[in-house]
Amino acid sequence: MTEKKAAFGNNFTPEQRAAALKRAAELRGARAEYLGRVKLGEVGIAAVLAEGKENPVVGRIKAKRLLMALPGVGAAKAQSAMTAIGIAESRRVAGIGQRQAEKLVELFG
């Protein structure tokens, strides 16, 4: 019987897999730290949206998670804003369009 290889990502050596897991954990930590700064009010929504186009750590944050990190915004308010603006549930900061960003700044900025 021949061994089948999976189509996605199982072709890593154990060392490569460990390195990838370590890198992923570092990126998750960096995103969490950045969201903490947003929650404290150190970084505004306009700055996050601008930085999300340049910085891959910020760009990979889910839009809903970003909105919920803003002071005074919970799940319901974030969801209603996203629905009103037309931002998909799966959208990340880097994928938010210019008009959508302007509306977010108008609402939360």
Biotite code that builds the C-alpha atoms (Angstrom):
import biotite.structure as struc

atoms = struc.array([
    struc.Atom([0.000, 0.000, 0.000], chain_id="A", res_id=1, res_name="MET", atom_name="CA", element="C"),
    struc.Atom([1.387, 3.399, -0.926], chain_id="A", res_id=2, res_name="THR", atom_name="CA", element="C"),
    struc.Atom([1.465, 6.280, 1.528], chain_id="A", res_id=3, res_name="GLU", atom_name="CA", element="C"),
    struc.Atom([-0.630, 9.286, 0.553], chain_id="A", res_id=4, res_name="LYS", atom_name="CA", element="C"),
    struc.Atom([0.536, 12.794, 1.339], chain_id="A", res_id=5, res_name="LYS", atom_name="CA", element="C"),
    struc.Atom([-1.975, 15.379, 2.425], chain_id="A", res_id=6, res_name="ALA", atom_name="CA", element="C"),
    struc.Atom([-2.516, 18.272, 0.064], chain_id="A", res_id=7, res_name="ALA", atom_name="CA", element="C"),
    struc.Atom([-2.082, 20.990, 2.685], chain_id="A", res_id=8, res_name="PHE", atom_name="CA", element="C"),
    struc.Atom([0.905, 21.592, 4.917], chain_id="A", res_id=9, res_name="GLY", atom_name="CA", element="C"),
    struc.Atom([1.741, 18.095, 6.101], chain_id="A", res_id=10, res_name="ASN", atom_name="CA", element="C"),
    struc.Atom([4.974, 18.022, 4.165], chain_id="A", res_id=11, res_name="ASN", atom_name="CA", element="C"),
    struc.Atom([6.918, 19.741, 6.939], chain_id="A", res_id=12, res_name="PHE", atom_name="CA", element="C"),
    struc.Atom([9.749, 18.170, 8.844], chain_id="A", res_id=13, res_name="THR", atom_name="CA", element="C"),
    struc.Atom([9.266, 18.156, 12.623], chain_id="A", res_id=14, res_name="PRO", atom_name="CA", element="C"),
    struc.Atom([11.732, 21.075, 12.896], chain_id="A", res_id=15, res_name="GLU", atom_name="CA", element="C"),
    struc.Atom([9.858, 23.110, 10.281], chain_id="A", res_id=16, res_name="GLN", atom_name="CA", element="C"),
    struc.Atom([6.558, 22.372, 11.989], chain_id="A", res_id=17, res_name="ARG", atom_name="CA", element="C"),
    struc.Atom([7.926, 23.478, 15.373], chain_id="A", res_id=18, res_name="ALA", atom_name="CA", element="C"),
    struc.Atom([9.310, 26.679, 13.839], chain_id="A", res_id=19, res_name="ALA", atom_name="CA", element="C"),
    struc.Atom([5.976, 27.432, 12.147], chain_id="A", res_id=20, res_name="ALA", atom_name="CA", element="C"),
    struc.Atom([4.058, 26.844, 15.372], chain_id="A", res_id=21, res_name="LEU", atom_name="CA", element="C"),
    struc.Atom([6.456, 29.095, 17.258], chain_id="A", res_id=22, res_name="LYS", atom_name="CA", element="C"),
    struc.Atom([6.109, 31.846, 14.650], chain_id="A", res_id=23, res_name="ARG", atom_name="CA", element="C"),
    struc.Atom([2.303, 31.564, 14.694], chain_id="A", res_id=24, res_name="ALA", atom_name="CA", element="C"),
    struc.Atom([2.274, 31.879, 18.489], chain_id="A", res_id=25, res_name="ALA", atom_name="CA", element="C"),
    struc.Atom([4.511, 34.965, 18.295], chain_id="A", res_id=26, res_name="GLU", atom_name="CA", element="C"),
    struc.Atom([2.184, 36.599, 15.752], chain_id="A", res_id=27, res_name="LEU", atom_name="CA", element="C"),
    struc.Atom([-0.904, 35.817, 17.844], chain_id="A", res_id=28, res_name="ARG", atom_name="CA", element="C"),
    struc.Atom([0.829, 37.389, 20.838], chain_id="A", res_id=29, res_name="GLY", atom_name="CA", element="C"),
    struc.Atom([1.742, 40.490, 18.831], chain_id="A", res_id=30, res_name="ALA", atom_name="CA", element="C"),
    struc.Atom([-1.867, 40.849, 17.633], chain_id="A", res_id=31, res_name="ARG", atom_name="CA", element="C"),
    struc.Atom([-3.164, 40.445, 21.187], chain_id="A", res_id=32, res_name="ALA", atom_name="CA", element="C"),
    struc.Atom([-0.721, 43.062, 22.467], chain_id="A", res_id=33, res_name="GLU", atom_name="CA", element="C"),
    struc.Atom([-1.770, 45.487, 19.727], chain_id="A", res_id=34, res_name="TYR", atom_name="CA", element="C"),
    struc.Atom([-5.452, 44.944, 20.524], chain_id="A", res_id=35, res_name="LEU", atom_name="CA", element="C"),
    struc.Atom([-4.629, 45.643, 24.174], chain_id="A", res_id=36, res_name="GLY", atom_name="CA", element="C"),
    struc.Atom([-3.228, 49.020, 23.135], chain_id="A", res_id=37, res_name="ARG", atom_name="CA", element="C"),
    struc.Atom([-6.433, 49.700, 21.182], chain_id="A", res_id=38, res_name="VAL", atom_name="CA", element="C"),
    struc.Atom([-8.513, 48.740, 24.217], chain_id="A", res_id=39, res_name="LYS", atom_name="CA", element="C"),
    struc.Atom([-6.543, 51.186, 26.392], chain_id="A", res_id=40, res_name="LEU", atom_name="CA", element="C"),
    struc.Atom([-7.188, 53.946, 23.861], chain_id="A", res_id=41, res_name="GLY", atom_name="CA", element="C"),
    struc.Atom([-3.506, 54.353, 22.938], chain_id="A", res_id=42, res_name="GLU", atom_name="CA", element="C"),
    struc.Atom([-4.283, 53.673, 19.266], chain_id="A", res_id=43, res_name="VAL", atom_name="CA", element="C"),
    struc.Atom([-7.356, 55.002, 17.454], chain_id="A", res_id=44, res_name="GLY", atom_name="CA", element="C"),
    struc.Atom([-9.379, 53.319, 14.751], chain_id="A", res_id=45, res_name="ILE", atom_name="CA", element="C"),
    struc.Atom([-7.993, 55.564, 11.995], chain_id="A", res_id=46, res_name="ALA", atom_name="CA", element="C"),
    struc.Atom([-4.407, 54.692, 12.941], chain_id="A", res_id=47, res_name="ALA", atom_name="CA", element="C"),
    struc.Atom([-5.203, 50.981, 13.063], chain_id="A", res_id=48, res_name="VAL", atom_name="CA", element="C"),
    struc.Atom([-6.844, 51.025, 9.651], chain_id="A", res_id=49, res_name="LEU", atom_name="CA", element="C"),
    struc.Atom([-3.908, 52.914, 8.128], chain_id="A", res_id=50, res_name="ALA", atom_name="CA", element="C"),
    struc.Atom([-1.325, 50.654, 9.748], chain_id="A", res_id=51, res_name="GLU", atom_name="CA", element="C"),
    struc.Atom([-3.264, 47.555, 8.716], chain_id="A", res_id=52, res_name="GLY", atom_name="CA", element="C"),
    struc.Atom([-2.387, 48.191, 5.075], chain_id="A", res_id=53, res_name="LYS", atom_name="CA", element="C"),
    struc.Atom([1.355, 48.241, 5.840], chain_id="A", res_id=54, res_name="GLU", atom_name="CA", element="C"),
    struc.Atom([1.855, 46.007, 8.880], chain_id="A", res_id=55, res_name="ASN", atom_name="CA", element="C"),
    struc.Atom([0.921, 42.329, 8.360], chain_id="A", res_id=56, res_name="PRO", atom_name="CA", element="C"),
    struc.Atom([0.481, 41.777, 12.110], chain_id="A", res_id=57, res_name="VAL", atom_name="CA", element="C"),
    struc.Atom([-2.213, 44.456, 12.253], chain_id="A", res_id=58, res_name="VAL", atom_name="CA", element="C"),
    struc.Atom([-3.629, 43.593, 8.835], chain_id="A", res_id=59, res_name="GLY", atom_name="CA", element="C"),
    struc.Atom([-4.438, 40.034, 9.920], chain_id="A", res_id=60, res_name="ARG", atom_name="CA", element="C"),
    struc.Atom([-6.682, 41.113, 12.822], chain_id="A", res_id=61, res_name="ILE", atom_name="CA", element="C"),
    struc.Atom([-10.339, 40.321, 12.183], chain_id="A", res_id=62, res_name="LYS", atom_name="CA", element="C"),
    struc.Atom([-12.442, 43.471, 11.770], chain_id="A", res_id=63, res_name="ALA", atom_name="CA", element="C"),
    struc.Atom([-15.000, 42.405, 14.375], chain_id="A", res_id=64, res_name="LYS", atom_name="CA", element="C"),
    struc.Atom([-12.250, 41.682, 16.908], chain_id="A", res_id=65, res_name="ARG", atom_name="CA", element="C"),
    struc.Atom([-10.803, 45.143, 16.298], chain_id="A", res_id=66, res_name="LEU", atom_name="CA", element="C"),
    struc.Atom([-14.162, 46.833, 16.810], chain_id="A", res_id=67, res_name="LEU", atom_name="CA", element="C"),
    struc.Atom([-14.790, 44.877, 19.996], chain_id="A", res_id=68, res_name="MET", atom_name="CA", element="C"),
    struc.Atom([-11.406, 46.037, 21.316], chain_id="A", res_id=69, res_name="ALA", atom_name="CA", element="C"),
    struc.Atom([-12.489, 49.670, 21.052], chain_id="A", res_id=70, res_name="LEU", atom_name="CA", element="C"),
    struc.Atom([-13.554, 51.177, 24.381], chain_id="A", res_id=71, res_name="PRO", atom_name="CA", element="C"),
    struc.Atom([-17.340, 51.038, 24.773], chain_id="A", res_id=72, res_name="GLY", atom_name="CA", element="C"),
    struc.Atom([-17.945, 48.653, 21.866], chain_id="A", res_id=73, res_name="VAL", atom_name="CA", element="C"),
    struc.Atom([-19.244, 45.150, 22.479], chain_id="A", res_id=74, res_name="GLY", atom_name="CA", element="C"),
    struc.Atom([-20.272, 42.286, 20.249], chain_id="A", res_id=75, res_name="ALA", atom_name="CA", element="C"),
    struc.Atom([-23.731, 43.665, 19.428], chain_id="A", res_id=76, res_name="ALA", atom_name="CA", element="C"),
    struc.Atom([-22.532, 47.160, 18.554], chain_id="A", res_id=77, res_name="LYS", atom_name="CA", element="C"),
    struc.Atom([-19.643, 45.776, 16.477], chain_id="A", res_id=78, res_name="ALA", atom_name="CA", element="C"),
    struc.Atom([-21.951, 43.415, 14.588], chain_id="A", res_id=79, res_name="GLN", atom_name="CA", element="C"),
    struc.Atom([-24.572, 46.070, 13.865], chain_id="A", res_id=80, res_name="SER", atom_name="CA", element="C"),
    struc.Atom([-21.907, 48.492, 12.613], chain_id="A", res_id=81, res_name="ALA", atom_name="CA", element="C"),
    struc.Atom([-20.375, 45.845, 10.369], chain_id="A", res_id=82, res_name="MET", atom_name="CA", element="C"),
    struc.Atom([-23.782, 44.941, 8.956], chain_id="A", res_id=83, res_name="THR", atom_name="CA", element="C"),
    struc.Atom([-24.714, 48.589, 8.354], chain_id="A", res_id=84, res_name="ALA", atom_name="CA", element="C"),
    struc.Atom([-21.400, 49.315, 6.612], chain_id="A", res_id=85, res_name="ILE", atom_name="CA", element="C"),
    struc.Atom([-21.341, 46.054, 4.671], chain_id="A", res_id=86, res_name="GLY", atom_name="CA", element="C"),
    struc.Atom([-18.259, 44.449, 6.193], chain_id="A", res_id=87, res_name="ILE", atom_name="CA", element="C"),
    struc.Atom([-18.265, 40.654, 6.039], chain_id="A", res_id=88, res_name="ALA", atom_name="CA", element="C"),
    struc.Atom([-17.872, 38.647, 9.240], chain_id="A", res_id=89, res_name="GLU", atom_name="CA", element="C"),
    struc.Atom([-14.635, 37.101, 7.938], chain_id="A", res_id=90, res_name="SER", atom_name="CA", element="C"),
    struc.Atom([-13.053, 40.409, 6.840], chain_id="A", res_id=91, res_name="ARG", atom_name="CA", element="C"),
    struc.Atom([-9.641, 41.322, 8.211], chain_id="A", res_id=92, res_name="ARG", atom_name="CA", element="C"),
    struc.Atom([-8.299, 44.849, 8.769], chain_id="A", res_id=93, res_name="VAL", atom_name="CA", element="C"),
    struc.Atom([-6.112, 44.742, 5.642], chain_id="A", res_id=94, res_name="ALA", atom_name="CA", element="C"),
    struc.Atom([-9.168, 43.922, 3.520], chain_id="A", res_id=95, res_name="GLY", atom_name="CA", element="C"),
    struc.Atom([-11.336, 46.820, 4.651], chain_id="A", res_id=96, res_name="ILE", atom_name="CA", element="C"),
    struc.Atom([-11.979, 49.168, 1.740], chain_id="A", res_id=97, res_name="GLY", atom_name="CA", element="C"),
    struc.Atom([-11.477, 52.929, 1.771], chain_id="A", res_id=98, res_name="GLN", atom_name="CA", element="C"),
    struc.Atom([-15.198, 53.776, 1.989], chain_id="A", res_id=99, res_name="ARG", atom_name="CA", element="C"),
    struc.Atom([-15.733, 51.206, 4.720], chain_id="A", res_id=100, res_name="GLN", atom_name="CA", element="C"),
    struc.Atom([-12.756, 52.614, 6.633], chain_id="A", res_id=101, res_name="ALA", atom_name="CA", element="C"),
    struc.Atom([-14.137, 56.147, 6.328], chain_id="A", res_id=102, res_name="GLU", atom_name="CA", element="C"),
    struc.Atom([-17.483, 54.992, 7.728], chain_id="A", res_id=103, res_name="LYS", atom_name="CA", element="C"),
    struc.Atom([-15.776, 53.188, 10.614], chain_id="A", res_id=104, res_name="LEU", atom_name="CA", element="C"),
    struc.Atom([-13.788, 56.306, 11.495], chain_id="A", res_id=105, res_name="VAL", atom_name="CA", element="C"),
    struc.Atom([-17.009, 58.322, 11.282], chain_id="A", res_id=106, res_name="GLU", atom_name="CA", element="C"),
    struc.Atom([-18.760, 55.938, 13.684], chain_id="A", res_id=107, res_name="LEU", atom_name="CA", element="C"),
    struc.Atom([-15.934, 55.147, 16.115], chain_id="A", res_id=108, res_name="PHE", atom_name="CA", element="C"),
    struc.Atom([-13.240, 57.749, 15.492], chain_id="A", res_id=109, res_name="GLY", atom_name="CA", element="C"),
])
